[in-house]
Every structure is written in C-alpha cells, then in structure tokens.
C-alpha cells in the first residue's frame, strides 16, 4: 500500500476543540483513565462475544431435512438458552464477521476461546470505517495501530488516503460516507 503525504485538511480531529472538550469533561486524569478503561473493556467484551457467537452459529450451518440452519440456531437459543437471538446487533456482528478470515484463518476448525482482539491500541471502533475496503483495510488498521491514532485521527488519515488514491487513479473510487451513524468508506 502506498503511503501518501498529508495533503488534505483534518475534518474530524481538531486540537483546539480537543482542549476545550478535555477541560469540560475531564476534570482530572483519573476520570479519563477510568472512562478509557471502561470503553476498552466494553470493546473487548463485544468483540469476544461476537466471535464466540458467530462460531457457535456456524455450528448450525449444516441443513437438516426439515428446517434451515438459522431456524435450528434460533430454536437452540430460544428453547435451551432463554435468549432471543434476533435482538443481537446484526450490523456490528456483520462487520466483525467480515474480519474473521483476516484475523483468524482457521476460525472454523479452532476453538473460539483461543481468539483475542488482535490489536493493543486499536479499538473495535477502528474496524468500522474501513470494513468495506477490500484492498487496504488491513494495512490501514496496521498503520493506525503503529501510529497510535485516535479514532478521529484515523478518520482524517483515511480521508487523506482515499482522496490521494482517487486523485492518483484519476477518478473517484472510494468515498467516506458520513450519512450513516458511523462514517465508513465505500466504493463510489
């Protein structure tokens, strides 16, 4: 993947605003540390839950004579686990599931209990904006991890990358779609 020099202005990260927000919400460092830890634990829990959930769901993919695999899994969840599996956030699950071949190539043959989130700095949020990029998403995530970008800095890095990439191609190939609740890159 080609690394482009910074040509486009920041849209999401703003140092002046960051200072103002920091004074407003973070009265002391303990609040920031506690809240960061809370969000990190939640992110890890969600990732772990989705991986194990998808692994269990994959066990029901063998069709029986009478009902579909999804029906078998729904029955299993409702009748034996007291859980309505349709309430699970399917968008986030679909996004995380799209990374399984990249993160865990032997997913279907290994135990899901051996899998952990593959980054130390990146959070689950970093996966969202690039999940539809078939070519460069893993490289962008690796850069984010190495440079220790904040989520806002990562979004600005992505904007610069796709803008330079499109310019080099001479056409719009990728765009950052901000119409959704969460910004993400998609093909034009």
Buried (B, 14 or more C-beta within 10 A) or exposed (E): EEEBEEEBEBBBBEEEEEEEEEEEEEEEEEEEEEEEEEEEEEBBEBBBBBBBBBBBBBEBEEEEEEEEBBEBBBEBBEEEEEEEBEEBEEEBBEBBBBBBEEBBEEBEEEEBEEBEBEBEEBBBEBBBBBBBBEEBBBBBBEBBBEEEBBBBBBBBBBBBBBBBBBEEEEEEEBBBBEEEEEBBBEEE
